[in-house]
C-alpha cells in the first residue's frame, strides 16, 4: 500500500474504522490514489458493510448482492458508494465499452472465473473487479497478472454483460460458468443460494447452480452441448441462445449429462439413442418442472432442458387478455371477432416457442363467461385455466389427440381447444367438430397463414370442408423489445437498409435504435418480447380461391385487398416506433 494512501487513511478516523471492518484480503487494494472524500452520511458505512458480510455468509450470496438487497440501492448507487468506501475508482457499462480488453495477459477463462477483467487505457492497465470480496483475490492478482494494474470497481451485472458481449465474437470458451456462486439441491430440496455450500460433488453443484441461475435469468431452455473435451452451457432467453459458460474435460462433460439423466430417471448406460424425461425441483418454495431431451452427438451426448414455472405461468394467466401480449389494436379486434363466433375454427400458426398456446389461452380467457362448456386437450397442460376442463395427452396410456377429441365431442362442449393438429385424423375430427356447431381453437406448425393451406392439403383434407369450417388464421411471432436502459439512436448502414428491403426515401419514417447492452439485459441489448401477427380473415373470395387450388400469389393478393397485414409489415412498424431494432425485425421475419 502506498505511503500517501496510508497517511490519508490514518488522518481520517472514519477511514480507519472502515478499513478495520474490511476482510483482511481487502485491507490493501492497489489502485489510483483518489482524494480523501468524507464518507457520505446516507451512503454505505463500515457497519453496514460488516452486516452485509455476515448476511452474505449466512445466506451463501455475494457481499455486493447482500448490500444491494439490504440497502435498496440501484446498480450505479451501489458501486458509487462502495467505491467511496473501498477507495476504488468506479467503471460503468459505458466505460467498459470504451476500454480495450487485454485477454492475452489475463485470459477469458481466468477473467470469468475470478470476476475481473484486464483493460488498457492510454498505456495504463486497469483491472475491473466485479467482486472485490473474493478471498485471496489480491494474492491471485499479484501472482497471475504480470502488468501493474490500477484496480477499479464494476458492478457484477455489468461485468457479466461485458463477458456475454465478448463471447459473441469468440469461437469457443474455456471457463467455468459464472453461475458457480449460485446454489442448488436435488429435486426433494429447495434450490437456494444458501445450499450451494452443502454440495459435496462439483458435478452436483454445477448442475444445480445452472438450474438455479437459468430460472433466475428467466430462460426458457438450458442447452448442454458436448464439444471435443468440453461441455458448452447455453440459455435460451427471449427466444435467443446465449452462451453462459463451458466446462473443460470430457469426463466432466459426461458426468454432467449423467447427473441430468439420474435426476430424470433415465438410463445412464444408454448413450446411443435419444431419451426423454422430466424432473422437478423447488426454488423458493415453488415447484419448477424441467422437461429433458437427451440426444447422442458426435462427441458424446447433448441435453436440452425446458423450464416450466407453473406458478409464474399461473400468475401470468390470471386476468390474461390479448392486451397483455402486445398485439396492435387491429390484430386484437380481429382476434376478438373470431373468438366470439358461435362455431367454426380459429387456427394459430407459427414455429415452436412463438407463443401460440398463450395467445389461445388469452382468447379463451376473454370469452369464458361461465355460460359455455369449454374443454381443451393439450400436450402438456402448461397451466390451469379456471372454469375450463383440461385434458392432458398421455400416449403411453393410449390417450392421444384423436381418441381424446372423439371423447370430448360426447361431453357436450360448446368450445374446444386442440393443443396441436399433427395428423390427418386429428385434422378431420377438428374440422367435423367445427362444422357441427362447435367453436374450435387449435394450432398447427407452419411459417405463415398461407403455408397452413398447404399443410392441410398435404394431410389429405377436403378443401371444401376445410374452408367451410375455417373462420380465420393467425400467424404469430415474438419480437424482442429493446432494453430501455441501454437503447440508443443509431442509423443503419446502407448495406443493412438494402438487405432489409428499405429504400432510402422510406427510411425517413423510421426511428432506428439499437441496444448497446448493459447489466439489466445481460449484454444482449433486448429485454422482453411482444407478439406480432398476420391475420387472414376468410371471405367468399378467399374460400373460392382455396377450393379452386389457385396459386398462393392470387390468395395473397386477395388477402391484401381484404386488409391482411403481413408479418414483415408488423415487424417494421415496431422498428418505426423505436420498439425494436431493424436487425431483430430481419431475424424474425423474411424480407419480401
C-alpha positions as CSV (number, residue, x, y, z in Angstrom):
1,X,0.0,0.0,0.0
2,X,1.4,3.4,-0.9
3,X,2.6,5.9,1.8
4,X,0.2,8.7,0.7
5,X,-2.7,6.3,0.7
6,X,-1.8,5.0,4.2
7,X,-1.3,8.6,5.5
8,X,-4.7,9.7,4.2
9,X,-6.4,6.8,6.0
10,X,-4.5,7.4,9.2
11,X,-5.6,11.1,9.1
12,X,-9.3,10.1,8.8
13,X,-10.9,8.3,11.8
14,X,-13.8,7.3,9.6
15,X,-11.5,5.5,7.1
16,X,-9.7,3.8,10.0
17,X,-13.0,2.3,11.1
18,X,-13.9,1.4,7.5
19,X,-10.7,-0.4,6.9
20,X,-10.9,-2.3,10.2
21,X,-14.3,-3.6,9.1
22,X,-12.9,-4.9,5.8
23,X,-11.7,-8.5,5.4
24,X,-8.0,-9.0,5.7
25,X,-7.5,-9.5,2.0
26,X,-9.3,-6.2,1.3
27,X,-7.2,-4.0,3.6
28,X,-4.6,-3.4,0.8
29,X,-6.2,-2.7,-2.5
30,X,-4.0,-1.4,-5.3
31,X,-5.4,1.4,-7.3
32,X,-5.1,5.1,-8.0
33,X,-4.8,7.4,-5.1
34,X,-8.1,9.3,-5.0
35,X,-8.7,12.4,-2.9
36,X,-9.9,11.7,0.6
37,X,-13.7,12.2,0.4
38,X,-15.7,12.2,3.6
39,X,-18.0,9.3,3.9
40,X,-21.5,10.4,2.9
41,X,-23.9,10.3,5.8
42,X,-26.5,8.5,3.7
43,X,-24.1,6.1,2.0
44,X,-22.6,2.7,2.9
45,X,-20.6,2.8,6.1
46,X,-18.3,0.3,7.7
47,X,-21.0,-1.1,10.0
48,X,-23.4,-1.7,7.1
49,X,-20.6,-3.4,5.2
50,X,-19.9,-5.7,8.2
51,X,-23.6,-6.5,8.5
52,X,-23.7,-7.3,4.8
53,X,-20.7,-9.6,5.1
54,X,-22.5,-11.5,7.8
55,X,-25.7,-11.8,5.8
56,X,-23.8,-12.9,2.8
57,X,-22.0,-15.6,4.8
58,X,-25.3,-16.8,6.3
59,X,-27.2,-16.8,3.0
60,X,-24.4,-18.0,0.7
61,X,-24.6,-15.0,-1.5
62,X,-22.0,-12.4,-2.7
63,X,-21.4,-9.4,-0.4
64,X,-22.4,-6.9,-3.1
65,X,-25.7,-8.7,-3.6
66,X,-26.4,-8.5,0.1
67,X,-25.6,-4.8,0.1
68,X,-27.8,-4.2,-2.9
69,X,-30.8,-6.0,-1.3
70,X,-30.3,-4.7,2.2
71,X,-29.9,-1.0,1.2
72,X,-32.2,-0.9,-1.8
73,X,-29.5,0.6,-4.0
74,X,-29.6,0.8,-7.7
75,X,-26.5,-0.7,-9.5
76,X,-25.0,2.8,-10.0
77,X,-25.6,3.8,-6.5
78,X,-24.1,0.6,-5.1
79,X,-20.8,0.9,-7.0
80,X,-20.6,4.6,-6.3
81,X,-21.0,4.3,-2.6
82,X,-18.9,1.1,-2.3
83,X,-16.2,2.7,-4.4
84,X,-16.0,5.6,-2.0
85,X,-15.8,3.2,1.0
86,X,-13.1,1.0,-0.6
87,X,-11.3,4.0,-2.2
88,X,-11.6,2.4,-5.6
89,X,-12.4,4.3,-8.9
90,X,-15.6,3.1,-10.5
91,X,-16.4,1.9,-14.0
92,X,-19.8,1.9,-15.5
93,X,-21.1,0.0,-18.6
94,X,-20.2,2.8,-21.0
95,X,-16.7,2.9,-19.6
96,X,-16.3,-0.9,-20.3
97,X,-17.4,-0.2,-23.9
98,X,-14.7,2.4,-24.3
99,X,-11.9,0.3,-22.9
100,X,-9.8,-2.3,-24.8
101,X,-9.6,-5.8,-23.1
102,X,-6.2,-7.5,-22.8
103,X,-7.1,-11.2,-22.8
104,X,-3.5,-12.1,-23.8
105,X,-2.4,-11.1,-20.3
106,X,-5.5,-12.2,-18.4
107,X,-7.3,-15.0,-20.3
108,X,-11.0,-15.0,-20.8
109,X,-11.1,-18.2,-18.7
110,X,-9.4,-16.7,-15.7
111,X,-11.3,-13.4,-16.1
112,X,-14.7,-15.0,-15.8
113,X,-13.6,-17.4,-13.0
114,X,-12.2,-14.5,-10.9
115,X,-14.9,-12.0,-11.9
116,X,-12.4,-9.4,-13.1
117,X,-11.1,-8.2,-16.5
118,X,-7.9,-6.5,-17.5
119,X,-8.1,-3.4,-19.8
120,X,-5.6,-1.0,-21.2
121,X,-6.2,2.8,-21.5
122,X,-3.6,5.2,-22.7
123,X,-0.8,2.8,-22.0
124,X,-2.0,2.1,-18.4
125,X,-3.5,-1.2,-17.3
126,X,-6.9,-1.3,-15.5
127,X,-8.2,-4.3,-13.6
128,X,-12.0,-4.1,-13.5
129,X,-13.2,-6.1,-10.4
130,X,-16.7,-7.3,-10.1
131,X,-16.4,-8.9,-6.6
132,X,-13.7,-7.3,-4.5
133,X,-14.6,-9.5,-1.6
134,X,-13.5,-12.8,-3.2
135,X,-11.0,-14.5,-0.8
136,X,-7.3,-14.2,-1.9
137,X,-8.2,-12.1,-4.9
138,X,-5.3,-9.7,-4.2
139,X,-2.8,-12.5,-3.9
140,X,-4.1,-14.2,-7.0
141,X,-3.8,-11.0,-9.0
142,X,-0.2,-10.4,-7.8
143,X,0.7,-13.9,-9.0
144,X,-1.2,-14.1,-12.3
145,X,-1.2,-10.6,-13.7
146,X,2.3,-9.6,-14.6
147,X,1.4,-6.0,-15.5
148,X,0.9,-3.4,-12.8
149,X,-2.8,-2.5,-12.9
150,X,-4.9,0.1,-11.2
151,X,-7.9,-1.6,-9.5
152,X,-11.4,-0.3,-10.5
153,X,-14.8,-1.4,-9.2
154,X,-17.5,-2.5,-11.6
155,X,-21.0,-3.9,-10.9
156,X,-21.1,-7.7,-11.4
157,X,-24.1,-7.5,-13.7
158,X,-22.3,-5.1,-16.0
159,X,-19.2,-7.3,-15.9
160,X,-21.3,-10.3,-16.8
161,X,-22.9,-8.3,-19.6
162,X,-19.5,-7.4,-20.9
163,X,-18.4,-11.0,-20.9
164,X,-21.6,-12.0,-22.8
165,X,-20.8,-9.4,-25.5
166,X,-17.2,-10.6,-25.8
167,X,-18.3,-14.2,-26.1
168,X,-20.3,-13.3,-29.2
169,X,-17.1,-12.6,-31.0
170,X,-15.2,-15.7,-29.8
171,X,-15.2,-19.1,-31.3
172,X,-15.1,-21.0,-28.0
173,X,-15.0,-20.5,-24.3
174,X,-12.8,-22.3,-21.8
175,X,-14.2,-21.0,-18.5
176,X,-16.4,-22.3,-15.8
177,X,-19.8,-20.6,-15.8
178,X,-20.2,-17.5,-13.7
179,X,-23.2,-19.3,-12.1
180,X,-20.8,-21.0,-9.8
181,X,-21.8,-18.8,-6.9
182,X,-25.4,-20.0,-7.1
183,X,-26.6,-22.9,-5.1
184,X,-28.8,-25.8,-5.6
185,X,-30.1,-29.0,-4.2
186,X,-31.8,-32.1,-5.6
187,X,-35.5,-32.4,-6.5
188,X,-36.6,-33.1,-2.9
189,X,-35.0,-30.0,-1.5
190,X,-35.2,-26.3,-2.1
191,X,-32.8,-24.8,-4.6
192,X,-31.4,-21.7,-3.0
193,X,-28.3,-19.6,-2.8
194,X,-27.7,-20.9,0.7
195,X,-27.5,-24.6,-0.2
196,X,-24.5,-24.3,-2.6
197,X,-22.0,-24.9,0.2
198,X,-23.7,-28.1,1.2
199,X,-23.0,-29.9,-2.1
200,X,-20.0,-32.2,-1.9
201,X,-19.7,-33.1,-5.6
202,X,-18.5,-30.5,-8.1
203,X,-20.8,-32.0,-10.7
204,X,-23.9,-31.8,-8.5
205,X,-23.0,-28.2,-7.6
206,X,-22.5,-27.2,-11.2
207,X,-25.8,-28.8,-12.4
208,X,-27.9,-27.4,-9.6
209,X,-26.3,-24.0,-9.8
210,X,-27.0,-23.9,-13.6
211,X,-30.7,-24.8,-13.0
212,X,-31.0,-22.1,-10.4
213,X,-29.3,-19.4,-12.5
214,X,-31.3,-20.3,-15.6
215,X,-34.5,-19.9,-13.7
216,X,-33.5,-16.6,-12.2
217,X,-32.4,-15.4,-15.7
218,X,-36.0,-16.2,-16.9
219,X,-34.5,-18.6,-19.5
220,X,-37.0,-20.9,-21.3
221,X,-34.4,-23.6,-22.0
222,X,-31.0,-24.8,-21.0
223,X,-28.8,-26.3,-23.7
224,X,-25.8,-28.5,-22.7
225,X,-23.8,-29.1,-25.9
226,X,-20.8,-31.5,-25.9
227,X,-17.7,-30.5,-27.9
228,X,-14.3,-32.1,-28.1
229,X,-13.1,-32.2,-24.5
230,X,-15.7,-29.7,-23.2
231,X,-19.3,-29.0,-22.5
232,X,-20.9,-25.7,-23.5
233,X,-23.7,-24.3,-21.4
234,X,-26.3,-22.0,-23.1
235,X,-29.6,-20.4,-22.1
236,X,-32.4,-19.5,-24.4
237,X,-33.6,-16.1,-23.2
238,X,-36.3,-14.2,-25.2
239,X,-36.0,-16.9,-27.9
240,X,-32.3,-16.5,-28.5
241,X,-29.5,-18.7,-27.3
242,X,-26.8,-17.2,-25.2
243,X,-23.6,-19.0,-24.1
244,X,-23.0,-18.5,-20.4
245,X,-20.0,-20.8,-19.8
246,X,-18.3,-24.0,-20.6
247,X,-16.9,-27.0,-18.6
248,X,-13.5,-28.4,-19.6
249,X,-12.8,-32.1,-19.7
250,X,-14.6,-34.9,-21.5
251,X,-15.0,-36.8,-18.1
252,X,-16.7,-33.7,-16.5
253,X,-19.0,-33.3,-19.5
254,X,-20.0,-36.9,-19.3
255,X,-20.7,-36.7,-15.6
256,X,-22.9,-33.6,-16.1
257,X,-25.0,-35.4,-18.6
258,X,-25.2,-38.5,-16.4
259,X,-26.3,-36.3,-13.5
260,X,-29.2,-34.9,-15.6
261,X,-30.1,-38.5,-16.5
262,X,-30.2,-39.5,-12.9
263,X,-32.5,-36.6,-12.0
264,X,-34.8,-37.5,-14.9
265,X,-34.8,-41.2,-14.1
266,X,-33.2,-42.2,-17.4
267,X,-30.8,-44.9,-18.3
268,X,-27.3,-43.6,-17.8
269,X,-25.8,-46.6,-19.6
270,X,-27.7,-45.9,-22.8
271,X,-25.8,-43.4,-24.9
272,X,-26.7,-44.4,-28.5
273,X,-30.4,-43.5,-28.7
274,X,-32.4,-40.4,-27.7
275,X,-34.1,-40.3,-24.3
276,X,-36.8,-38.1,-22.9
277,X,-37.7,-37.5,-19.3
278,X,-38.6,-34.9,-16.7
279,X,-37.9,-33.9,-13.1
280,X,-38.9,-31.3,-10.6
281,X,-37.0,-29.0,-8.2
282,X,-38.2,-26.5,-5.7
283,X,-37.0,-22.9,-5.8
284,X,-38.2,-20.5,-3.1
285,X,-41.0,-22.9,-2.3
286,X,-42.2,-23.1,-5.9
287,X,-42.1,-26.3,-7.9
288,X,-40.3,-25.9,-11.2
289,X,-40.7,-28.6,-13.9
290,X,-37.8,-29.5,-16.2
291,X,-38.6,-31.5,-19.4
292,X,-35.4,-33.2,-20.6
293,X,-34.3,-34.4,-24.0
294,X,-31.1,-36.3,-24.3
295,X,-29.6,-36.7,-27.8
296,X,-26.5,-38.6,-28.9
297,X,-23.9,-36.5,-30.7
298,X,-20.5,-36.8,-32.4
299,X,-18.7,-36.2,-29.2
300,X,-21.0,-37.7,-26.6
301,X,-24.5,-36.6,-25.7
302,X,-26.3,-33.2,-25.7
303,X,-29.1,-32.3,-23.4
304,X,-31.9,-29.7,-23.6
305,X,-33.9,-28.8,-20.6
306,X,-37.2,-26.9,-21.0
307,X,-38.0,-24.9,-17.9
308,X,-41.7,-24.7,-16.9
309,X,-42.5,-22.5,-13.9
310,X,-46.2,-23.3,-13.5
311,X,-46.7,-20.8,-10.6
312,X,-45.2,-18.0,-12.8
313,X,-47.4,-19.0,-15.7
314,X,-50.5,-19.2,-13.4
315,X,-49.7,-15.7,-12.1
316,X,-49.3,-14.6,-15.7
317,X,-52.5,-16.2,-17.0
318,X,-54.6,-14.8,-14.1
319,X,-56.5,-12.0,-15.8
320,X,-54.7,-12.7,-19.0
321,X,-56.1,-11.0,-22.1
322,X,-55.0,-10.2,-25.6
323,X,-54.0,-6.7,-24.3
324,X,-51.1,-8.3,-22.3
325,X,-49.5,-9.8,-25.4
326,X,-48.5,-6.6,-27.2
327,X,-50.7,-7.0,-30.3
328,X,-51.7,-3.9,-32.1
329,X,-55.4,-2.8,-31.9
330,X,-56.4,-4.0,-35.4
331,X,-55.0,-7.5,-34.7
332,X,-56.7,-7.7,-31.3
333,X,-60.0,-6.6,-32.8
334,X,-59.7,-9.4,-35.5
335,X,-58.8,-12.0,-32.8
336,X,-61.8,-11.0,-30.6
337,X,-64.1,-11.1,-33.6
338,X,-63.0,-14.7,-34.4
339,X,-63.1,-15.8,-30.8
340,X,-66.7,-14.6,-30.5
341,X,-68.0,-16.6,-33.4
342,X,-70.6,-19.3,-32.4
343,X,-68.9,-22.0,-34.4
344,X,-66.1,-22.7,-36.8
345,X,-62.3,-23.0,-36.5
346,X,-59.7,-20.4,-35.4
347,X,-56.1,-21.5,-36.3
348,X,-52.9,-20.1,-34.8
349,X,-49.7,-21.0,-36.5
350,X,-46.0,-20.3,-36.0
351,X,-42.8,-22.1,-35.0
352,X,-42.2,-23.7,-31.6
353,X,-41.9,-21.1,-28.9
354,X,-43.8,-18.3,-30.8
355,X,-46.5,-18.0,-28.1
356,X,-49.3,-19.8,-29.9
357,X,-50.7,-21.5,-26.8
358,X,-50.5,-18.4,-24.7
359,X,-52.5,-16.5,-27.4
360,X,-55.2,-19.1,-27.4
361,X,-55.3,-19.1,-23.6
362,X,-55.8,-15.3,-23.7
363,X,-58.6,-15.6,-26.2
364,X,-60.3,-18.4,-24.2
365,X,-60.0,-16.4,-21.0
366,X,-61.7,-13.4,-22.7
367,X,-64.7,-15.5,-23.9
368,X,-65.0,-17.7,-20.8
369,X,-68.1,-16.1,-19.1
370,X,-69.2,-19.3,-17.5
371,X,-72.1,-19.8,-19.9
372,X,-70.3,-22.3,-22.2
373,X,-68.7,-25.6,-21.7
374,X,-65.0,-25.2,-22.7
375,X,-62.8,-28.3,-23.0
376,X,-59.1,-28.5,-24.0
377,X,-56.9,-31.4,-24.9
378,X,-53.2,-30.5,-24.7
379,X,-49.7,-32.0,-24.6
380,X,-48.8,-30.9,-22.0
381,X,-51.1,-28.7,-20.0
382,X,-48.9,-25.7,-19.4
383,X,-51.1,-24.0,-16.7
384,X,-54.6,-24.2,-15.4
385,X,-57.5,-22.1,-16.8
386,X,-60.2,-21.6,-14.2
387,X,-63.6,-22.9,-15.2
388,X,-62.1,-25.0,-18.1
389,X,-61.9,-28.8,-18.4
390,X,-58.3,-29.5,-19.5
391,X,-57.3,-33.0,-20.6
392,X,-53.6,-34.0,-20.8
393,X,-52.5,-36.2,-23.7
394,X,-51.0,-39.5,-22.4
395,X,-49.8,-41.6,-25.4
396,X,-48.3,-44.2,-23.2
397,X,-51.8,-44.9,-21.8
398,X,-53.5,-44.6,-25.2
399,X,-54.9,-41.1,-24.7
400,X,-54.0,-39.5,-28.0
401,X,-55.3,-36.3,-29.5
402,X,-57.6,-38.4,-31.8
403,X,-59.0,-40.5,-29.0
404,X,-59.4,-37.6,-26.6
405,X,-61.0,-35.4,-29.2
406,X,-63.6,-38.1,-30.0
407,X,-64.4,-38.4,-26.3
408,X,-64.7,-34.6,-25.9
409,X,-67.4,-34.4,-28.6
410,X,-69.5,-36.8,-26.4
411,X,-69.1,-34.5,-23.4
412,X,-71.4,-31.7,-24.7
413,X,-68.8,-29.0,-25.3
414,X,-69.5,-25.5,-26.7
415,X,-65.9,-24.5,-27.3
416,X,-62.9,-26.9,-27.8
417,X,-59.2,-26.2,-27.8
418,X,-56.9,-28.8,-29.5
419,X,-53.3,-28.2,-28.5
420,X,-51.9,-29.1,-31.9
421,X,-53.1,-30.7,-35.1
422,X,-50.3,-33.2,-36.0
423,X,-52.0,-35.8,-38.3
424,X,-54.8,-36.2,-40.8
425,X,-57.2,-37.9,-38.4
426,X,-57.0,-35.1,-35.8
427,X,-57.5,-32.6,-38.6
428,X,-60.6,-34.4,-39.8
429,X,-62.2,-34.6,-36.4
430,X,-61.4,-31.0,-35.6
431,X,-63.0,-29.9,-38.9
432,X,-66.1,-32.0,-38.3
433,X,-66.4,-30.5,-34.8
434,X,-66.3,-27.0,-36.3
435,X,-68.9,-27.9,-38.9
436,X,-71.3,-29.4,-36.4
437,X,-71.7,-26.3,-34.2
438,X,-68.6,-26.1,-32.0
439,X,-66.0,-23.3,-31.9
440,X,-62.6,-24.9,-32.2
441,X,-59.4,-23.2,-31.2
442,X,-56.2,-25.0,-32.4
443,X,-52.6,-24.6,-33.6
444,X,-50.6,-26.1,-36.4
445,X,-46.9,-25.7,-37.2
446,X,-46.4,-23.5,-40.3
447,X,-44.5,-20.4,-41.3
448,X,-47.3,-18.2,-42.5
449,X,-51.1,-18.2,-42.8
450,X,-50.7,-19.3,-46.4
451,X,-48.5,-22.2,-45.6
452,X,-51.3,-23.6,-43.4
453,X,-53.4,-24.2,-46.5
454,X,-50.6,-26.4,-47.9
455,X,-50.2,-28.2,-44.6
456,X,-53.9,-29.3,-44.6
457,X,-53.8,-30.1,-48.3
458,X,-50.9,-32.5,-47.7
459,X,-52.9,-34.1,-44.9
460,X,-55.5,-35.1,-47.5
461,X,-58.2,-32.8,-46.0
462,X,-61.0,-32.0,-48.4
463,X,-60.6,-28.3,-49.3
464,X,-64.3,-27.6,-49.3
465,X,-64.8,-28.9,-45.8
466,X,-61.7,-27.1,-44.6
467,X,-62.7,-23.7,-45.9
468,X,-66.3,-24.2,-44.7
469,X,-65.1,-24.8,-41.1
470,X,-62.3,-22.2,-41.1
471,X,-63.1,-18.7,-39.8
472,X,-59.6,-17.3,-39.8
473,X,-55.9,-18.0,-39.4
474,X,-53.3,-16.1,-37.3
475,X,-49.6,-16.5,-37.9
476,X,-47.6,-15.3,-34.9
477,X,-44.0,-14.4,-33.9
478,X,-42.4,-13.0,-30.8
479,X,-40.2,-9.9,-31.3
480,X,-37.6,-8.8,-28.8
481,X,-38.0,-5.3,-27.3
482,X,-35.0,-3.0,-27.0
483,X,-33.7,-2.7,-23.4
484,X,-35.0,0.7,-22.1
485,X,-31.8,1.1,-20.1
486,X,-29.3,1.0,-22.9
487,X,-31.2,1.7,-26.2
488,X,-29.7,4.5,-28.3
489,X,-30.5,6.0,-31.6
490,X,-28.3,4.7,-34.5
491,X,-28.8,5.0,-38.2
492,X,-28.3,1.7,-40.1
493,X,-25.7,1.3,-42.9
494,X,-26.8,1.5,-46.5
495,X,-26.0,-2.2,-46.8
496,X,-28.3,-3.1,-43.9
497,X,-31.1,-1.0,-45.4
498,X,-30.7,-2.7,-48.8
499,X,-30.7,-6.1,-47.1
500,X,-33.9,-5.1,-45.3
501,X,-35.6,-4.1,-48.5
502,X,-36.0,-0.4,-47.3
503,X,-35.4,2.3,-49.8
504,X,-33.5,5.5,-48.6
505,X,-36.6,7.6,-49.1
506,X,-38.7,5.2,-47.0
507,X,-36.1,5.2,-44.1
508,X,-37.1,8.7,-43.0
509,X,-40.2,7.4,-41.4
510,X,-38.3,5.0,-39.1
511,X,-36.9,5.6,-35.6
512,X,-33.8,3.4,-35.8
513,X,-32.5,2.3,-32.5
514,X,-30.2,-0.5,-31.1
515,X,-29.4,-1.8,-27.6
516,X,-25.8,-1.3,-26.6
517,X,-26.0,-4.0,-23.9
518,X,-26.0,-3.5,-20.1
519,X,-26.3,-5.4,-16.9
520,X,-30.1,-5.1,-17.0
521,X,-30.3,-7.1,-20.2
522,X,-27.2,-9.4,-19.7
523,X,-25.4,-7.6,-22.6
524,X,-28.0,-8.6,-25.2
525,X,-29.5,-5.1,-25.8
526,X,-33.0,-6.6,-25.5
527,X,-35.4,-7.2,-22.6
528,X,-38.9,-8.7,-23.0
529,X,-40.9,-9.6,-26.1
530,X,-44.1,-8.5,-27.9
531,X,-46.2,-10.6,-30.2
532,X,-46.9,-9.7,-33.8
533,X,-49.3,-11.5,-36.1
534,X,-50.8,-11.5,-39.6
535,X,-54.5,-12.3,-39.7
536,X,-56.2,-14.0,-42.6
537,X,-60.0,-13.4,-42.2
538,X,-61.7,-15.8,-44.7
539,X,-64.3,-14.3,-47.0
540,X,-66.1,-15.8,-50.0
541,X,-63.4,-14.8,-52.5
542,X,-60.6,-16.4,-50.5
543,X,-62.6,-19.5,-49.9
544,X,-63.3,-19.9,-53.6
545,X,-59.6,-19.4,-54.4
546,X,-58.6,-22.1,-51.9
547,X,-61.2,-24.6,-53.1
548,X,-60.1,-24.0,-56.7
549,X,-56.5,-24.6,-55.6
550,X,-55.4,-21.3,-57.1
551,X,-51.7,-20.2,-56.7
552,X,-50.8,-18.8,-53.3
553,X,-49.9,-15.5,-55.1
554,X,-53.5,-14.9,-56.0
555,X,-54.7,-15.8,-52.5
556,X,-52.1,-13.3,-51.1
557,X,-53.4,-10.6,-53.4
558,X,-57.0,-11.2,-52.3
559,X,-55.9,-11.2,-48.6
560,X,-54.1,-7.9,-49.1
561,X,-57.2,-6.4,-50.6
562,X,-59.3,-7.6,-47.7
563,X,-56.9,-5.8,-45.2
564,X,-54.4,-8.5,-44.2
565,X,-51.2,-7.0,-42.8
566,X,-48.3,-9.4,-43.2
567,X,-45.7,-10.3,-40.5
568,X,-43.0,-8.3,-42.2
569,X,-45.1,-5.1,-42.1
570,X,-46.0,-5.7,-38.4
571,X,-42.3,-6.1,-37.5
572,X,-41.2,-3.0,-39.5
573,X,-44.0,-1.0,-37.7
574,X,-42.3,-1.9,-34.4
575,X,-39.0,-0.6,-35.9
576,X,-40.7,2.7,-36.9
577,X,-41.9,3.1,-33.4
578,X,-38.5,2.5,-31.9
579,X,-39.6,-0.6,-30.0
580,X,-37.1,-3.0,-31.6
581,X,-34.1,-2.9,-34.0
582,X,-34.0,-3.4,-37.7
583,X,-31.7,-6.4,-37.1
584,X,-34.3,-8.0,-34.8
585,X,-37.0,-7.5,-37.5
586,X,-34.8,-9.2,-40.0
587,X,-34.1,-12.1,-37.6
588,X,-37.8,-12.8,-37.0
589,X,-39.4,-12.1,-40.4
590,X,-38.4,-12.7,-44.1
591,X,-37.6,-9.8,-46.3
592,X,-40.2,-9.8,-49.1
